[in-house]
Amino acid sequence: MEAVAGGRRDTDRQWMEAALKEARLALEEGEVPVGAVVVLGNRIIGRGHNQVEGLGDPTAHAEIIAIGAAARSMDAPRLTGASIYTTMEPCPMCAGAIVHARLRRLVFCCVDQKGGYCGSLGNIPDDPRLNHQVSVSSGIMATECAALVSDFFVKLRVRNR
């Protein structure tokens, strides 16, 4: 996992703002506030936010939804050359989908010490045993994204008392 390099910072921030907008949609729907966008060239080709509760589907994570939307928009199962921006470090399922979709780059805001598999608990995107590796950058807008998730769980615990 690498920190975001100089010239990419403004562009990464632009795309992360779009992912954060998706995360806020998830929050409005009562979902864990995670959002993602898939970018190819200079345009978003897929977007998604967590919809696990709303769809009753444990696989309805932001990254899975964004990758599926991107694949449909490109009419292709592989997204070679595209990047995904997500507000939280992907779980093992999402990290695997990122590799299988052949995404070039993953950028995420904040680490997930309890479920992240892109550097925290393991590192699927960089595993040399797999047939594809993904460049990983993190830390863009980490404070904003972490606060959104933290606030959600604080309010959830208060509500459940």
N, C-alpha and C positions, 0 to 999 in steps of 0.2 A: 504494500500500500504506500502510495507516495502523496506528499502534500501537493497541492495545486501549484503549478509552475506559472511564473510571471505573466506572459502575454495571453494566456488562456483565461486568466482570472475574470476579466469583464464578461467575456462570452459565457464562461461557466456560470457566472452569477445571473446572467440573463435567463439561461435555461433553468437554473435552479429556482428562480422566481416563479417560473411556470409550474415547476413541480410543487412548490410551496402552495401555489394557488389550488392545485389538486388536493393537497393535504388539507387545506381549509374546507374544501367541499366534503371530504371524508368526515371532518370534525362536525360540520353542520348536520351530517347524517347519523351522528352518534358512533362513528367508526374510529378506530385508532387512526390518528391523523398522519397518514403516510400518503405521499403522492409521487408520481413518476411521469416522466416524459421521455420518449425516444426521439432522437434528433438525427437527421441525415442531411448533410450539407448545411443549409441555413434555415431548415424548417422542421417543425414538429410533425412527425409522421404517426405518432401514437401517444395517447395520454391515458392515465388511469389513476384511480385512488382506491384505497381499501374499501371493499364492499362485502367483507366476510359476513357481517351480521345481516345486512340487508338482503343479500342473496342466499344466506344460509349455506354458504360454500367456503370451506376452510382454505381453498386454493385461490380465493378471490382477493389476492394481494395486489397492491398498486402496480408492482413491476410486471406481474403476470398479465394483468389487464392491459397495461401499456404495450407490452410486447405483442400480445394478440392483436391489438388494434393496429400496430405498426405492420405486422405481417399481412393483415387483411388489406391495409392501404397500399402496400407494395405488391400484393398478390404473390408473396414469396415467403417460404418458411424460414429462410435465413436472411438476416439483416446485416450482412457484411458491410463494414464501413460506417455503420450507425453507432451512436452513443446513447447510453441511458443515464438519465439524471434522476436520482431518487433521494427523498429527504431523510431516509434512515438506511443504515447498513443492511443489505439484503440478507434474508434467512437462507438456509441451505436450499430450499425449494427454488427460491427466486434466483439465487446464485447459479444453480444448475440450469435454469431456463435461460439466463443471460449467456452462459457458455454455449448451450445448445442452439441458441438463436444466432450465434457467431457474431455477437456485438463486438465492436472494436474497443470500446471504452465504457467504463462504469465510473460515474462521479456520484458520491453520496455525501450528505451533510454530516451526520453524527453517527458515531459508533453505537452498536447495540451489544453490550457486554453479555447479555443473556441469550441472544439468539442470532447475532450477526455472524455470517460465515464468509466474510470478505476481508479477513484480517483479525477479527476478535477471537472467535472460538475455533476457527479454521480458515482456510483460504482456497475455496473452490476455484475462483477465477484465475488464480496463479498456479494451480496444480499442474506440474509438468507431465503427470501421468495421463492427463486428459488430452483429447485431440485438438483442443483450442484453448488459448489463454487470452484473458482480457486485461487490458491496462486499467488499473484502479487508482483513482484520486479521491481524496476526502478532505473535509474540513471547510468547504465553501458554505457559508451561512450556518455553520454548526450551532452557534448560540441560539439563533432564531428557531431552528428546527427542533433542537433539544428542548427548548422552553415550551414549544407547542405540544410536544408529546408528554413532557413532564406535567404540564398544567392539566392535560386530559386525564392522566392517571390520578392526580391529586383530587380532581373533581369527581372522578368515578369512585374513589375510595370513600369520599365524604357522602356521596349519594347512596352507597351500599351499606352505610352504617345504620 
